[in-house]
Amino acid sequence: MKKFTLSSLLSQLLLLFFVVIWIIPTFGLFISSLRDKDLLAISGWWTSLKTTQVNEIYRSEGSKEQIQENDLFLIKGNIFEDDSNKKILSYGVTSKNINEFDIEQVGVFKDGTKIQLFENGNYILTSSKEFKKKGKRIFVTSLSPPKFTLDNYREVLFNEGLGQAFINTLAVAIPSAIIPLVICSFFAYALTWMNFFGRDTLLALVIASLVVPLQMSLIPLLSIYNDIGSIMGVGAKSYPGVWMAHTGFGLASTTFLLRNFLKSLPKEMIEAAKVDGASHYDTFLRIILPLSIPAFASIFILQFLWVWNDLLVGLVFLDQVPSEIILSAKLRELLGSRGENWEILTTGAFISMTIPLLIFFSLQKYFIRGLVAGSVKG
Amino acid sequence: MLDISPLLYVCLGILFFLCYFHFSNFFLDKIDTKKGKIKSHNLNLRAFIFVAPALIVFVIFIIYPVLETFRLSFYDKYGRDFVGINNYLWAFKDPELRRGLLNNLGWLIVVPTLSTAFGLIIANLADRIWWGTIAKSIIFMPMAISFVGAGVIWKFIYDYRGPGDEQIGLLNAIVVSFGYEPQAWITIPIWNNLFLMAIMIWIQTGLALVIFSAALRGIPKETLEAAKIDGASEFKTFTSIIVPYLGPTILVIWTIITIVVLKIFDIVLAMTNGQWQTEVLANLMFDWMFRGGGDSGRGSVLALFIMIGVIPIMALNIYKHKQEQKI
């Protein structure tokens, strides 16, 4: 152990400062996604362990629940539907004065109905007339204890369509990562170990194409897709279409990386296989493939995450309908339409982060290797 | 109910390519063994089987579109009538585009510089501290998540409520706790760009960090020991040994982040969609692809602009990469 010095203390504090700044945004998002949505809307996530005071409107039961006692009509019930552990401080019967009555104090509605409300939400309504079908509005100020719930996740996954978007994103990302790997591994093999006409020109062309940003391809490709769609009488946008687009955009970098890797393998091995009468396909399957697994893993992870996190290609080459929309596009749509519903946004964002974070924490080695090597991706 | 049929197409799609390679090669092997010797035209045929799918994809998705985009930049919005350099003239006059170019320039100056600087500082700190690995993991983590996800995270931090209300956005809560007025950060022109850039810096610092971390291990221990014996302060060691030694790495990281920033799109689209003067080239291009039914001429000009920006930096990057491979 190093000895304790002022400068090492300063270094530790400075690093801690960076770490805190870097982790807080994600941490806040995660905590928020687990909070009750009503609390989330009125208090910062850093207060989530505190008891908060909330103002809410509840409605009592209507005439269905009324009981007649002598010539009085009664309704008994509890305004809280769930056992929320809220403690009522005060209440009111009009929106103008929501703190008019203390708990257990008897309040009077405009029509003469009397109400008594207790701390735990139990209430008794009394009236000399029959109640109306609809219940009475009660304005309640209560203390709400910290509450964490998975409700937001349930809501977002099944009612907001994020669950389907998750499956759609998998359906986009898996082939979009595997197909380029398959075709580029053969391509890179041919470019490295086979002699054929125009090989060097082709290789130079592929490397040169690394400089082309994918924006250059969008407009012509979209019009090709539209043409194919109208000729075949199907929609222009489809899963195979988006797979091939991602394959195209990942082709140059994947080939480049794989070729660099294959070149580093000993030449003698390939030649020995040739002498033994193995065809190129045998050589590829028996020798190259087993040796390339780590390289493949890195490239697969890199491309998979790239596609998973992509927004542009998913927006341009897929219809923005529930059966095709991907997570990032869905999230962007929610940012526009549900901008104030933070319970939906925070939860949605966290769902979109699950797979990347899982890969990050379980396969960090491959992930970093891929990212560092993949800096040539255009 | 969730519809899992897309996942079935997935298997079919992948199977298609595996079958292609397997069966075409399998039959070629059969023919070869029958003849007993490998003929040269079969070698060419084999190469063709290996290369064809990638080549087809390459031509359709890269070569043709680049040429076509170039052509379309001289045509009208439907790509039908030749309009000469009108689209380019428009580009030089359009105030929105000028705004976008300026903003892109701002992004190019601020983001790579700060990300690289933070990455370098953190890599140095983390290297000497026992919990440095954990710190590195945490700072690297944003690299894994999407720009849109990061957008949501930060939009939540920048959230604004009226002065009387309780702030649920962290930044405004801090500002209010110091007694200042809360601000709608992402709507304040010019400065809001910095708030969007912060997101990118938050993400890219991790990349700089891991690359620097690897490079730091390459600095000879003796050099650092010698500096220590000579009585150089840590700061002095940092500026006169570590930084010069990492010079090439700094350049590499700077180019990588610059390319990402040149194409910055997701963050701007998700956070502001270019409103409040936060427009950038890639977002403007996306906009013109669909605005008023789409204008392929102007969209193509914008795509070309992006490519012109990327080419020199990417070329430098590839050159560096190849040099490293040689060593």
HADDOCK unambig.tbl for C-alpha pairs under 7 A between the chains (distance, minus, plus):
assign (segid A and resid 11 and name CA) (segid B and resid 125 and name CA) 6.04 0.50 0.50
assign (segid A and resid 12 and name CA) (segid B and resid 129 and name CA) 6.97 0.50 0.50
assign (segid A and resid 15 and name CA) (segid B and resid 122 and name CA) 6.64 0.50 0.50
assign (segid A and resid 15 and name CA) (segid B and resid 125 and name CA) 6.33 0.50 0.50
assign (segid A and resid 19 and name CA) (segid B and resid 135 and name CA) 6.03 0.50 0.50
assign (segid A and resid 19 and name CA) (segid B and resid 138 and name CA) 6.72 0.50 0.50
assign (segid A and resid 19 and name CA) (segid B and resid 139 and name CA) 6.38 0.50 0.50
assign (segid A and resid 22 and name CA) (segid B and resid 139 and name CA) 5.82 0.50 0.50
assign (segid A and resid 22 and name CA) (segid B and resid 202 and name CA) 6.94 0.50 0.50
assign (segid A and resid 23 and name CA) (segid B and resid 138 and name CA) 6.57 0.50 0.50
assign (segid A and resid 25 and name CA) (segid B and resid 153 and name CA) 6.06 0.50 0.50
assign (segid A and resid 25 and name CA) (segid B and resid 154 and name CA) 6.80 0.50 0.50
assign (segid A and resid 26 and name CA) (segid B and resid 153 and name CA) 6.47 0.50 0.50
assign (segid A and resid 29 and name CA) (segid B and resid 153 and name CA) 6.09 0.50 0.50
assign (segid A and resid 42 and name CA) (segid B and resid 166 and name CA) 6.61 0.50 0.50
assign (segid A and resid 42 and name CA) (segid B and resid 168 and name CA) 6.79 0.50 0.50
assign (segid A and resid 43 and name CA) (segid B and resid 166 and name CA) 6.42 0.50 0.50
assign (segid A and resid 43 and name CA) (segid B and resid 167 and name CA) 6.93 0.50 0.50
assign (segid A and resid 43 and name CA) (segid B and resid 168 and name CA) 5.40 0.50 0.50
assign (segid A and resid 44 and name CA) (segid B and resid 167 and name CA) 6.59 0.50 0.50
assign (segid A and resid 44 and name CA) (segid B and resid 168 and name CA) 4.00 0.50 0.50
assign (segid A and resid 44 and name CA) (segid B and resid 169 and name CA) 6.64 0.50 0.50
assign (segid A and resid 163 and name CA) (segid B and resid 2 and name CA) 6.92 0.50 0.50
assign (segid A and resid 164 and name CA) (segid B and resid 2 and name CA) 5.58 0.50 0.50
assign (segid A and resid 164 and name CA) (segid B and resid 3 and name CA) 6.71 0.50 0.50
assign (segid A and resid 167 and name CA) (segid B and resid 4 and name CA) 6.77 0.50 0.50
assign (segid A and resid 168 and name CA) (segid B and resid 6 and name CA) 6.55 0.50 0.50
assign (segid A and resid 171 and name CA) (segid B and resid 6 and name CA) 5.64 0.50 0.50
assign (segid A and resid 171 and name CA) (segid B and resid 7 and name CA) 5.21 0.50 0.50
assign (segid A and resid 171 and name CA) (segid B and resid 10 and name CA) 5.87 0.50 0.50
assign (segid A and resid 175 and name CA) (segid B and resid 10 and name CA) 5.98 0.50 0.50
assign (segid A and resid 175 and name CA) (segid B and resid 13 and name CA) 6.93 0.50 0.50
assign (segid A and resid 175 and name CA) (segid B and resid 14 and name CA) 6.09 0.50 0.50
assign (segid A and resid 179 and name CA) (segid B and resid 14 and name CA) 6.25 0.50 0.50
assign (segid A and resid 183 and name CA) (segid B and resid 53 and name CA) 6.37 0.50 0.50
assign (segid A and resid 183 and name CA) (segid B and resid 54 and name CA) 5.73 0.50 0.50
assign (segid A and resid 184 and name CA) (segid B and resid 54 and name CA) 6.33 0.50 0.50
assign (segid A and resid 186 and name CA) (segid B and resid 50 and name CA) 5.16 0.50 0.50
assign (segid A and resid 186 and name CA) (segid B and resid 51 and name CA) 6.73 0.50 0.50
assign (segid A and resid 187 and name CA) (segid B and resid 50 and name CA) 5.75 0.50 0.50
assign (segid A and resid 187 and name CA) (segid B and resid 51 and name CA) 4.93 0.50 0.50
assign (segid A and resid 187 and name CA) (segid B and resid 54 and name CA) 6.30 0.50 0.50
assign (segid A and resid 190 and name CA) (segid B and resid 47 and name CA) 6.16 0.50 0.50
assign (segid A and resid 190 and name CA) (segid B and resid 50 and name CA) 6.31 0.50 0.50
assign (segid A and resid 190 and name CA) (segid B and resid 51 and name CA) 6.68 0.50 0.50
assign (segid A and resid 194 and name CA) (segid B and resid 47 and name CA) 6.83 0.50 0.50
assign (segid A and resid 196 and name CA) (segid B and resid 44 and name CA) 6.04 0.50 0.50
assign (segid A and resid 196 and name CA) (segid B and resid 47 and name CA) 6.62 0.50 0.50
assign (segid A and resid 211 and name CA) (segid B and resid 310 and name CA) 6.54 0.50 0.50
assign (segid A and resid 211 and name CA) (segid B and resid 311 and name CA) 5.23 0.50 0.50
assign (segid A and resid 211 and name CA) (segid B and resid 314 and name CA) 5.45 0.50 0.50
assign (segid A and resid 211 and name CA) (segid B and resid 315 and name CA) 6.59 0.50 0.50
assign (segid A and resid 212 and name CA) (segid B and resid 307 and name CA) 6.15 0.50 0.50
assign (segid A and resid 213 and name CA) (segid B and resid 307 and name CA) 5.91 0.50 0.50
assign (segid A and resid 215 and name CA) (segid B and resid 303 and name CA) 5.57 0.50 0.50
assign (segid A and resid 216 and name CA) (segid B and resid 65 and name CA) 6.70 0.50 0.50
assign (segid A and resid 216 and name CA) (segid B and resid 66 and name CA) 5.82 0.50 0.50
assign (segid A and resid 216 and name CA) (segid B and resid 69 and name CA) 6.40 0.50 0.50
assign (segid A and resid 216 and name CA) (segid B and resid 303 and name CA) 5.18 0.50 0.50
assign (segid A and resid 216 and name CA) (segid B and resid 304 and name CA) 6.75 0.50 0.50
assign (segid A and resid 217 and name CA) (segid B and resid 61 and name CA) 6.58 0.50 0.50
assign (segid A and resid 217 and name CA) (segid B and resid 62 and name CA) 6.41 0.50 0.50
assign (segid A and resid 217 and name CA) (segid B and resid 65 and name CA) 4.80 0.50 0.50
assign (segid A and resid 217 and name CA) (segid B and resid 66 and name CA) 6.18 0.50 0.50
assign (segid A and resid 219 and name CA) (segid B and resid 296 and name CA) 6.50 0.50 0.50
assign (segid A and resid 220 and name CA) (segid B and resid 65 and name CA) 5.29 0.50 0.50
assign (segid A and resid 220 and name CA) (segid B and resid 68 and name CA) 6.26 0.50 0.50
assign (segid A and resid 220 and name CA) (segid B and resid 69 and name CA) 6.43 0.50 0.50
assign (segid A and resid 221 and name CA) (segid B and resid 65 and name CA) 6.58 0.50 0.50
assign (segid A and resid 245 and name CA) (segid B and resid 61 and name CA) 6.91 0.50 0.50
assign (segid A and resid 248 and name CA) (segid B and resid 57 and name CA) 5.72 0.50 0.50
assign (segid A and resid 248 and name CA) (segid B and resid 58 and name CA) 6.18 0.50 0.50
assign (segid A and resid 248 and name CA) (segid B and resid 61 and name CA) 5.22 0.50 0.50
assign (segid A and resid 248 and name CA) (segid B and resid 62 and name CA) 6.86 0.50 0.50
assign (segid A and resid 279 and name CA) (segid B and resid 29 and name CA) 6.90 0.50 0.50
assign (segid A and resid 281 and name CA) (segid B and resid 25 and name CA) 6.37 0.50 0.50
assign (segid A and resid 309 and name CA) (segid B and resid 145 and name CA) 6.71 0.50 0.50
assign (segid A and resid 309 and name CA) (segid B and resid 146 and name CA) 4.38 0.50 0.50
assign (segid A and resid 311 and name CA) (segid B and resid 266 and name CA) 6.44 0.50 0.50
assign (segid A and resid 328 and name CA) (segid B and resid 148 and name CA) 6.05 0.50 0.50
assign (segid A and resid 332 and name CA) (segid B and resid 148 and name CA) 6.67 0.50 0.50
assign (segid A and resid 332 and name CA) (segid B and resid 270 and name CA) 5.49 0.50 0.50
assign (segid A and resid 335 and name CA) (segid B and resid 270 and name CA) 6.99 0.50 0.50
assign (segid A and resid 345 and name CA) (segid B and resid 152 and name CA) 6.86 0.50 0.50
assign (segid A and resid 349 and name CA) (segid B and resid 149 and name CA) 5.06 0.50 0.50
assign (segid A and resid 349 and name CA) (segid B and resid 152 and name CA) 6.54 0.50 0.50
assign (segid A and resid 352 and name CA) (segid B and resid 149 and name CA) 6.96 0.50 0.50
assign (segid A and resid 353 and name CA) (segid B and resid 145 and name CA) 5.67 0.50 0.50
assign (segid A and resid 356 and name CA) (segid B and resid 144 and name CA) 5.40 0.50 0.50
assign (segid A and resid 356 and name CA) (segid B and resid 145 and name CA) 5.97 0.50 0.50
assign (segid A and resid 357 and name CA) (segid B and resid 144 and name CA) 6.38 0.50 0.50
assign (segid A and resid 360 and name CA) (segid B and resid 144 and name CA) 6.46 0.50 0.50
assign (segid A and resid 372 and name CA) (segid B and resid 211 and name CA) 6.88 0.50 0.50
assign (segid A and resid 375 and name CA) (segid B and resid 256 and name CA) 6.02 0.50 0.50
assign (segid A and resid 376 and name CA) (segid B and resid 318 and name CA) 6.95 0.50 0.50
